[in-house]
Amino acid sequence: MFMTKAKTVDVVYEDGVFKPRGPVGLAEGEKAIVTFEKARGVITLGDIEELKVAFKSLPKSKISIKKIDELYYDGKMRD
């Protein structure tokens, strides 16, 4: 077995399997060793992509950074 550089891949656990939330950089059929850690209070790359999509769907209007900050922390307090 050859050792290679570790890579972090965002995954979601659905229907009994881990599903990557983005490219994994492996060829079809290539083997890998997976170590997992629960993501708690961490914004993942998949989360960022979902936020980009959500922001693009918002109406085009001015909003203050302060308001965005309030909305973000209000949502975090409900978790």
GIRACOR-V732009 format. One record per run of one state. SS is the DSSP state (helix for helix, strand for strand, loop for the rest). FROM is the first residue (numbers start at 0). LEN is the number of residues. If there is no record, write none. Layout:
ss=SS from=FROM len=LEN
ss=SS from=FROM len=LEN
This chain:
ss=loop from=0 len=10
ss=strand from=10 len=4
ss=loop from=14 len=2
ss=strand from=16 len=4
ss=loop from=20 len=24
ss=helix from=44 len=13
ss=loop from=57 len=7
ss=helix from=64 len=13
ss=loop from=77 len=2
